[in-house]
Amino acid sequence: MDKSPRGLLLAALLALMVAGCAAPTGIVDRMTDPEPQTLLERAANQPPAEAAATRLEAADILARRGDEAQAFEVAESLDDSLLEDAQRVRWAVLLSGLAYDLEDDSSVLQATSILEEDLAMENDDRNALRYRQGLSLGRIGEALASSRALLRVQADTDNPVLNDDIWRQLTRLNRQELASLGEDPGPLTAGWLEVIDLQRQSGGDITRFLDRFGDWRDRNANHPAARRPPTELSELRELRDQDVRRIAVLLPESGPLADVAEQIRRGMQARHREAGDNGETTPQMTFIDASSGDLQALYAEANMAGAQVVIGPLDKDQVTELENRSSVPLPTLALNYGYGERNNAENLFQYGLSAEDEARQAARRAYLDGHRRSAILVPDNDWGERVGNAFRREWERQGGSVTSAVRYEPGGSVAGAVRPLLSVSGERAQLGNVDMMFLLALPSYARQVPPMLDFYYASDLPIYATSHLYEGRPQPRIDHDLDDVQFVDIPWLIPNAAVGGENAVPFFGSYIALREDNDPGLFKLNAMGVDAYELARRLPQLQAISGSEVQGATGILRAESDGRIYREMPWATFANGVPQLPLGLINRDDLLGDGIPSLRDPDSDADNGSVFDDGRAR
């Protein structure tokens, strides 16, 4: 069970919500409780409805005794449809709490789905269920549905303890989602949306935002966010007048990474101009040629330029040298990841377009969708090994098993890889031990995989993939073979699927300035430059406020405990050869309604240090 301050806060809030819903337990109660094992044995010989009620009682006793794992197993496995209405409510409250503590969000949503039914229940029980539902929706990346659920609880309770959770979800919404939430809003939601708008308009200009937020509080003194601002906003006050005014950018102007560096630089400059046009206070940028590789000299030059923050270096060896130090001379946002498993340097942040992040996200989404037995198809090179291992570790951490894995030759036969992967016998795949596939492949190879599955009678096998199978522009004629494949990519390359259209992408002005006649691969590097600029000007915030996020052009960005920036990207599914909103993952009509989702049933190895991780270069 979560014993962190965050977990204790959740427990305290739920205790306040459900106080009085059940008789207090004490020594006498525990002494008179029947043994759970006795109850379970008794249930084995009872009629179905009576047995379900007996198992519920056993689960409740187990939970009160602190045996959450067995309590969850019993509660999750019983048939709640056999329970009377009051018992079903008791079951849902019990199971949702146990499942949340065990980080089993699909079970939380299963339990809280009784909110869709017209069941009589105490208001405290309803709010506890909806609160857990909102938290789990947020944890699986459904920020809009989570926001709706949490706002409904706050509208009913006026409880400002929910402010941090509400703020976290609202800051993750894109413009289309905010507009949906703002359709006929009540005063509570309207107030929150106004604060979000102030934050978005202020960008990384902390002082500007705090001034506007202070004015808003004066006008909305009774709003929960005014009475008790979210922790992140309260902590921002400590950073007033500490805005980053000077940035040194260490990028090579010659050598193998010069072209990559130029595209990143273009993105930074475009975002700098956009921020200035929007009236934001913008930092002065000094570009320093990092081709020499002498880090001591580069930092000395940055100091002479008066830099408060450094962006770069880009070279992987240089980043590795920095991450092995105990600290760096100035707060630094490196534009690549070092070779180490962990960054050891204080004040060093690392950001890049990591394929490993995409693999971990695929593992979480597939597990949430109810899959448990994975096949892995990755190239037989260092890139494939790294990304495949990232998927495997995250998949197994959640409880999934890898039942088949093949490392293919990028130029080899697709059939030669798929046959052993799916144990093809007599031209028919044997899918008894596989219920999904993780695919890492470049477009030319990836387009051959679904037709091969069709040939081996495995067309229904779900495929989860990284961004590398998409060239970055709609090509329905050649991409139609990828139909139904689910993949992640940056918002700027899949705007319709990610945010509902180009007009809603993060940093729209920079997007427009950079997109014309641009190769998708270069455009992705431009987007990285845009986000690097935003991250750098917010480094004081990332350092001071744990969990801070930036809704960027390359995804939702947040700093992990070791300073590495993690990206969470939107999902898309190919339909008629074009990336579309992935309706097969979660019923979006439900998400846009009451906020209660219906989950569905269950080519070279060259290493030149590039941050654009497509397997062709690192």
C-alpha positions in Angstrom: 0.0 0.0 0.0 1.2 3.5 -0.8 2.8 5.0 2.4 4.1 8.1 0.6 2.8 11.6 1.6 0.7 11.5 -1.6 -0.8 8.1 -0.6 -1.4 9.3 3.0 -3.2 12.4 1.6 -5.4 10.2 -0.5 -6.2 8.0 2.5 -7.0 11.1 4.6 -9.3 12.5 2.0 -11.2 9.3 1.5 -11.5 8.9 5.2 -13.2 12.3 5.3 -15.5 11.4 2.5 -16.7 8.1 3.8 -16.8 9.0 7.5 -19.9 7.6 9.0 -20.6 5.1 6.1 -19.7 2.1 8.2 -19.7 1.3 11.9 -16.3 1.8 13.5 -14.2 -1.2 14.0 -12.4 -1.9 17.2 -11.0 -4.6 19.4 -14.4 -6.2 20.0 -15.2 -6.3 16.3 -11.9 -7.9 15.4 -12.4 -10.5 18.2 -15.8 -11.5 16.9 -15.0 -11.5 13.2 -15.2 -15.0 11.7 -12.1 -16.4 10.1 -11.9 -15.4 6.4 -10.7 -18.9 5.4 -13.7 -20.4 7.2 -16.0 -18.1 5.3 -14.4 -18.9 2.0 -14.8 -22.7 2.7 -18.4 -22.1 3.6 -19.0 -20.2 0.4 -17.8 -23.2 -1.7 -21.0 -25.1 -0.6 -23.5 -22.2 -0.7 -25.9 -21.2 -3.5 -24.3 -18.6 -5.9 -25.9 -15.4 -4.4 -25.3 -16.4 -0.8 -21.7 -17.5 -1.7 -21.0 -14.1 -3.3 -22.2 -12.3 -0.1 -20.1 -14.6 2.1 -17.0 -14.0 -0.1 -17.6 -10.2 0.2 -17.6 -10.5 4.0 -14.4 -12.5 3.9 -12.7 -9.9 1.6 -13.8 -7.1 4.0 -12.4 -8.9 7.0 -9.1 -9.5 5.2 -8.8 -5.9 4.2 -9.4 -4.7 7.8 -6.7 -7.1 9.0 -4.3 -5.6 6.5 -4.1 -8.5 4.0 -4.9 -6.3 1.0 -3.5 -8.7 -1.6 -5.8 -11.6 -0.6 -8.7 -9.3 0.0 -8.3 -7.9 -3.5 -8.1 -11.4 -5.0 -11.3 -12.5 -3.3 -13.2 -9.2 -4.0 -12.1 -9.1 -7.6 -13.0 -12.6 -8.4 -16.5 -12.7 -7.0 -19.6 -12.2 -9.2 -20.9 -8.8 -8.0 -24.1 -9.2 -10.2 -25.3 -11.8 -7.6 -25.1 -9.3 -4.8 -28.0 -7.1 -3.5 -27.7 -3.4 -4.4 -26.4 -2.4 -1.0 -23.8 -5.2 -1.1 -22.7 -4.2 -4.6 -22.0 -0.7 -3.3 -20.0 -2.1 -0.4 -18.1 -4.3 -2.8 -17.4 -1.4 -5.2 -16.0 0.8 -2.4 -13.9 -2.1 -1.1 -12.5 -3.2 -4.4 -11.8 0.2 -5.8 -9.8 1.1 -2.7 -7.8 -2.1 -2.8 -7.2 -1.9 -6.5 -6.1 1.7 -6.3 -3.5 0.9 -3.7 -2.3 -2.0 -5.8 -2.1 0.3 -8.9 -4.6 -1.9 -10.8 -6.5 0.9 -12.6 -8.6 -1.4 -14.8 -10.0 -3.0 -11.6 -10.7 0.5 -10.1 -12.6 1.3 -13.3 -14.4 -2.0 -13.2 -15.6 -1.4 -9.6 -16.5 2.3 -10.1 -18.5 1.5 -13.2 -21.5 0.9 -10.9 -21.8 4.7 -10.9 -23.4 4.3 -14.3 -26.2 2.4 -12.8 -29.2 3.8 -10.9 -28.2 2.4 -7.6 -29.2 3.9 -4.3 -26.1 4.8 -2.3 -24.8 7.3 0.3 -23.4 10.5 -1.1 -20.1 9.8 0.6 -19.8 6.4 -1.1 -20.6 8.0 -4.4 -17.9 10.6 -4.0 -15.4 8.1 -2.8 -16.0 6.0 -5.9 -15.9 8.9 -8.2 -12.7 10.2 -6.6 -10.9 6.9 -7.1 -12.3 6.7 -10.6 -10.9 10.2 -11.4 -7.5 9.3 -10.0 -7.2 6.1 -12.0 -8.3 7.8 -15.2 -5.6 10.3 -14.6 -3.1 7.6 -14.0 -3.9 5.9 -17.3 -3.6 9.2 -19.2 -7.3 10.0 -19.7 -7.0 13.6 -18.4 -10.3 14.8 -19.7 -12.4 12.1 -18.1 -10.3 12.4 -14.9 -11.0 16.1 -14.8 -14.7 15.6 -15.2 -14.9 13.0 -12.4 -12.8 15.1 -10.0 -14.6 18.3 -10.7 -17.9 16.5 -10.0 -16.6 15.4 -6.6 -15.4 18.9 -5.8 -18.7 20.5 -6.9 -20.5 18.2 -4.5 -18.1 18.5 -1.5 -16.4 22.0 -2.1 -13.3 20.2 -0.8 -10.1 22.1 -1.7 -8.0 19.0 -0.9 -8.8 17.8 -4.4 -7.1 20.9 -5.9 -3.7 19.3 -6.6 -5.3 16.3 -8.4 -7.6 18.6 -10.4 -4.8 21.0 -11.4 -2.6 18.1 -12.5 -5.2 16.8 -14.9 -6.4 20.2 -16.2 -2.8 21.1 -17.1 -2.6 18.0 -19.3 -5.6 19.0 -21.5 -5.2 20.3 -24.9 -7.2 23.2 -26.3 -9.9 21.0 -27.8 -10.4 19.2 -24.5 -10.5 22.4 -22.5 -13.2 23.7 -24.9 -15.2 20.5 -24.4 -14.9 20.9 -20.6 -15.9 24.5 -21.0 -19.2 23.8 -22.7 -21.8 25.2 -20.4 -19.6 25.1 -17.3 -20.7 25.8 -13.7 -18.9 28.4 -11.7 -16.4 25.9 -10.2 -15.3 24.6 -13.6 -15.3 28.1 -15.2 -13.0 29.3 -12.5 -10.6 26.5 -13.0 -10.6 27.0 -16.7 -9.8 30.7 -16.3 -6.7 29.8 -14.2 -5.5 27.3 -16.8 -5.9 30.0 -19.5 -3.8 32.4 -17.4 -1.1 29.8 -17.1 -1.1 28.9 -20.8 -1.0 32.6 -21.8 2.0 33.2 -19.5 4.1 30.3 -20.8 7.3 30.1 -18.8 7.0 33.7 -17.5 6.5 32.9 -13.8 6.2 36.4 -12.6 3.6 37.4 -15.2 1.5 34.4 -14.3 1.7 35.0 -10.5 0.6 38.6 -11.0 -2.4 37.5 -13.1 -3.3 34.7 -10.7 -3.2 37.1 -7.8 -5.8 39.3 -9.6 -7.9 36.2 -10.3 -7.9 35.2 -6.6 -9.1 38.7 -5.6 -12.1 38.3 -8.0 -12.9 34.7 -7.0 -12.2 34.6 -3.3 -14.6 31.7 -2.7 -13.3 29.4 -5.3 -11.4 26.3 -3.9 -8.3 27.3 -6.0 -8.4 30.7 -4.4 -8.9 29.5 -0.9 -6.1 26.9 -1.2 -4.1 27.2 -4.4 -2.7 24.0 -5.8 0.7 23.2 -4.3 2.5 23.9 -7.6 1.1 27.4 -7.7 2.0 28.0 -4.0 5.5 26.8 -4.7 5.8 29.0 -7.7 5.7 32.1 -5.4 9.1 31.1 -4.1 10.4 31.5 -7.7 9.0 35.0 -8.3 11.5 37.2 -10.0 13.8 34.2 -10.6 12.8 33.9 -14.3 15.6 32.6 -16.5 17.0 35.7 -18.3 20.1 34.3 -20.1 20.6 30.9 -21.7 23.8 29.5 -23.2 23.2 27.0 -26.0 26.0 24.5 -26.6 25.5 23.0 -30.1 28.1 21.8 -32.6 28.4 23.9 -35.8 30.5 21.3 -37.6 31.0 17.5 -37.5 28.4 14.6 -37.7 25.8 16.3 -35.5 25.9 19.7 -37.1 22.8 19.1 -39.2 20.8 17.7 -36.3 21.9 20.7 -34.2 20.8 23.2 -36.8 17.3 21.8 -36.8 17.1 21.9 -33.0 18.4 25.5 -33.1 15.6 26.4 -35.6 13.0 25.1 -33.2 14.5 27.1 -30.3 14.5 30.3 -32.3 11.0 29.9 -33.6 9.6 29.4 -30.0 11.7 32.4 -28.8 10.1 34.6 -31.4 6.6 33.2 -30.7 7.0 33.9 -26.9 8.1 37.4 -27.5 5.2 38.0 -29.9 2.8 36.8 -27.1 4.2 39.4 -24.7 6.1 36.9 -22.6 9.4 37.9 -20.9 12.0 36.0 -23.0 15.5 35.0 -22.1 18.6 36.1 -24.1 20.1 33.2 -25.9 23.8 32.9 -26.6 24.8 30.1 -29.1 28.3 28.6 -28.4 30.0 26.2 -30.8 30.4 22.9 -29.0 32.3 21.1 -31.8 35.5 21.1 -29.8 34.1 18.9 -27.1 36.0 20.7 -24.3 33.3 20.9 -21.6 35.4 23.0 -19.2 36.0 25.6 -21.8 32.4 25.6 -22.9 31.1 26.2 -19.4 33.6 28.9 -18.9 32.3 30.7 -22.0 28.7 30.2 -20.8 29.7 31.8 -17.5 31.3 34.7 -19.3 28.1 35.2 -21.2 26.2 35.5 -17.9 24.2 32.4 -18.5 21.9 31.1 -15.7 21.0 27.9 -17.7 22.8 25.8 -20.3 21.1 23.9 -23.1 23.3 21.1 -24.5 25.6 19.4 -25.1 24.1 17.1 -27.9 26.9 14.6 -28.2 26.2 11.4 -26.2 29.7 11.0 -25.0 29.7 14.5 -23.6 26.4 13.9 -21.9 27.9 10.7 -20.4 30.8 12.6 -19.1 28.5 15.1 -17.4 26.2 12.5 -15.9 29.1 10.8 -14.2 30.0 13.9 -12.3 28.6 14.8 -8.9 27.3 18.2 -10.3 27.6 20.5 -13.2 28.8 24.2 -13.1 25.4 25.6 -14.2 21.9 24.1 -14.4 22.0 22.2 -17.6 19.5 20.6 -20.0 21.4 18.1 -22.1 20.0 17.3 -25.4 20.7 13.6 -25.3 20.9 10.7 -22.7 24.1 9.3 -21.4 25.1 5.7 -21.5 24.6 5.2 -17.8 21.5 3.7 -16.3 21.1 6.7 -14.1 22.1 10.3 -14.1 24.3 11.1 -11.1 25.0 14.8 -11.5 23.1 17.4 -9.5 21.5 20.2 -11.7 21.8 18.0 -14.8 18.6 17.3 -16.8 18.6 15.1 -19.9 16.1 15.4 -22.7 15.8 13.6 -26.1 13.5 11.7 -28.3 13.9 8.4 -26.5 12.5 5.2 -28.1 12.7 3.5 -24.7 10.0 6.0 -23.4 7.8 4.9 -26.3 8.3 1.2 -25.5 7.4 1.7 -21.9 4.3 3.6 -22.8 3.3 0.8 -25.2 3.7 -1.7 -22.4 1.5 0.3 -20.0 -1.3 0.8 -22.6 -1.3 -2.8 -23.7 -1.6 -4.0 -20.1 -4.4 -1.6 -19.4 -6.2 -2.9 -22.4 -6.3 -6.3 -20.8 -3.5 -8.1 -22.5 -1.1 -10.2 -20.5 0.9 -12.4 -23.0 3.1 -10.5 -25.3 5.1 -11.3 -28.5 8.0 -8.9 -29.2 9.3 -8.2 -32.7 12.4 -6.0 -32.7 15.4 -5.6 -35.0 18.6 -7.6 -34.3 20.8 -4.7 -33.4 21.7 -2.5 -30.4 18.7 -0.3 -31.0 16.3 -3.3 -31.0 18.0 -4.7 -27.9 17.7 -1.5 -25.9 14.1 -0.7 -26.9 12.9 -4.4 -26.6 14.4 -4.6 -23.1 12.7 -1.4 -22.1 9.3 -2.8 -23.2 10.0 -6.2 -21.5 11.0 -4.6 -18.1 7.9 -2.4 -18.0 5.6 -5.2 -19.2 6.9 -7.7 -16.6 6.9 -5.0 -13.9 3.1 -4.7 -14.3 2.6 -8.5 -14.3 2.6 -9.4 -18.0 4.7 -12.2 -19.5 6.7 -12.3 -22.7 5.8 -15.6 -24.3 7.6 -15.1 -27.6 10.3 -12.9 -28.9 12.2 -12.6 -32.2 15.0 -10.3 -33.2 14.8 -9.9 -37.0 17.3 -8.8 -39.6 16.0 -5.4 -40.9 16.7 -6.4 -44.5 15.5 -10.0 -44.1 12.3 -11.9 -44.7 9.3 -10.7 -42.6 7.8 -14.2 -42.9 11.0 -15.6 -41.6 10.5 -13.5 -38.4 6.7 -13.9 -38.0 6.7 -17.7 -38.4 8.7 -18.5 -35.3 7.3 -15.5 -33.4 3.7 -16.9 -33.7 4.7 -20.6 -33.8 3.1 -21.0 -37.3 2.1 -24.5 -38.0 0.5 -25.5 -41.3 0.3 -21.9 -42.4 -1.7 -21.0 -39.3 -0.4 -19.0 -36.4 -0.8 -20.6 -32.9 -2.0 -17.8 -30.7 -2.8 -19.7 -27.6 0.0 -18.1 -25.6 0.0 -14.7 -27.3 -2.6 -11.9 -27.1 -0.7 -8.9 -28.4 2.5 -7.9 -30.3 5.0 -5.1 -29.6 6.6 -4.0 -32.8 9.7 -1.9 -33.3 10.3 -1.3 -37.0 11.0 1.4 -39.6 8.1 2.0 -42.2 9.3 -0.3 -45.0 9.5 -3.3 -42.7 6.5 -2.4 -40.5 4.1 -2.2 -43.5 4.8 -5.9 -44.3 3.9 -7.2 -40.8 0.1 -6.9 -40.8 -0.3 -8.5 -44.2 1.9 -11.4 -43.0 -0.4 -11.8 -39.9 -3.4 -11.9 -42.2 -1.7 -14.6 -44.3 -1.2 -16.7 -41.1 -4.7 -16.2 -39.9 -3.7 -13.8 -37.1 -5.3 -10.6 -38.3 -7.0 -10.1 -35.0 -3.8 -9.9 -33.0 -3.4 -6.4 -31.7 -0.2 -4.6 -32.6 1.3 -1.8 -30.4 4.2 0.1 -32.0 6.5 3.0 -31.5 6.5 6.2 -33.7 9.2 4.8 -36.0 6.8 3.0 -38.3 5.2 6.3 -39.4 7.1 8.6 -41.8 5.4 11.7 -40.4 3.0 12.6 -43.3 -0.3 11.0 -44.4 0.4 8.4 -47.1 -2.8 6.4 -47.3 -1.8 4.5 -50.5 1.2 2.8 -48.9 0.2 2.9 -45.2 -3.2 1.2 -45.6 -1.5 -2.1 -44.7 -0.9 -0.6 -41.3 -4.6 -0.3 -40.6 -5.6 -1.0 -37.0 -2.0 -0.8 -35.8 -1.8 1.4 -32.7 1.3 3.7 -32.2 2.5 6.7 -30.3 4.0 9.8 -31.9 4.6 13.5 -31.1 1.5 15.8 -31.2 3.0 17.9 -34.0 3.1 14.9 -36.4 -0.4 13.5 -35.6 -2.4 16.7 -34.7 -5.8 15.2 -35.7 -5.4 12.2 -33.6 -3.5 13.9 -30.7 -5.4 17.1 -30.2 -8.2 17.3 -32.7 -6.5 19.4 -35.3 -3.6 21.6 -36.1 -5.1 24.7 -34.5 -4.9 22.9 -31.1 -1.3 21.8 -31.1 1.0 23.1 -28.4 3.0 26.2 -29.5 0.8 26.7 -32.6 2.8 29.8 -33.8 6.0 27.8 -33.8 4.3 24.9 -35.5 3.1 27.2 -38.4 6.5 28.8 -38.7 8.3 25.5 -39.0 6.0 23.1 -40.8 6.1 24.4 -44.4 8.0 22.1 -46.8 9.8 20.5 -44.0 10.9 16.8 -43.9 9.0 15.0 -41.1 12.3 13.8 -39.5 13.6 17.4 -39.4 10.3 18.7 -38.2 10.5 16.3 -35.2 13.9 17.8 -34.4 12.4 21.3 -34.7 9.7 20.3 -32.2 12.5 19.0 -29.9 14.1 22.4 -30.1 10.8 24.1 -29.2 10.4 21.9 -26.2 14.1 22.3 -25.2 13.6 26.1 -25.1 10.5 25.7 -22.9 12.2 23.2 -20.5 15.2 25.4 -20.2 13.3 28.5 -19.2 11.4 26.4 -16.7 14.4 24.6 -15.1 14.0 26.5 -11.8 10.4 25.3 -11.7 11.5 21.7 -12.5 14.1 21.8 -9.8 11.9 23.3 -7.1 8.5 21.6 -7.8 8.4 17.8 -8.1 6.0 16.6 -10.7 6.0 19.7 -12.8 4.9 19.1 -16.4 5.2 20.9 -19.7 2.6 20.2 -22.5 5.1 20.2 -25.3 5.3 19.7 -29.1 6.9 16.3 -28.5 4.5 15.2 -25.7 3.8 15.8 -22.1 7.2 16.3 -20.4 8.2 15.8 -16.8 11.4 15.4 -15.0 12.1 12.0 -13.2 13.9 11.9 -9.9 17.3 11.7 -11.6 16.7 14.6 -13.9 15.9 12.6 -17.0 12.9 14.1 -18.9 10.2 11.5 -19.5 7.8 12.0 -22.5 4.3 10.8 -22.6 2.9 10.9 -26.2 -0.6 10.6 -27.6 -1.9 7.4 -29.3 -3.1 7.0 -32.8 -4.5 4.1 -34.9 -4.1 3.8 -38.7 -7.5 3.8 -40.4 -7.6 3.8 -44.2 -3.9 4.4 -44.1 -4.1 7.6 -42.0 -3.5 8.1 -38.3 -6.8 8.6 -36.5 -8.1 8.9 -32.9 -7.7 5.4 -31.4 -11.3 4.6 -30.7 -10.5 1.0 -30.1 -8.6 1.8 -26.9 -11.3 3.5 -24.9 -14.8 4.6 -25.8 -14.3 8.3 -26.4 -18.0 9.0 -26.5 -18.2 7.9 -22.9 -15.1 9.9 -22.0 -16.6 13.1 -23.6 -19.9 12.4 -21.7 -20.0 11.6 -18.0 -16.3 10.8 -17.8 -16.8 7.1 -17.2 -14.9 5.0 -19.7 -15.8 1.6 -21.1 -12.7 -0.4 -21.3 -12.7 -2.9 -24.1 -12.4 -6.6 -23.2 -9.7 -8.2 -22.6 18.5 -0.3 -40.9 22.0 0.3 -39.8 23.6 0.0 -36.4 25.7 3.1 -36.8 26.2 5.1 -33.6 26.9 8.7 -34.2 25.3 10.2 -31.1 22.1 11.5 -32.7 19.2 12.2 -30.3 16.7 11.3 -33.0 16.4 7.7 -31.9 15.1 5.7 -34.9 17.7 3.0 -34.8 19.7 4.4 -37.6 21.6 6.7 -35.4 22.1 7.5 -31.7 
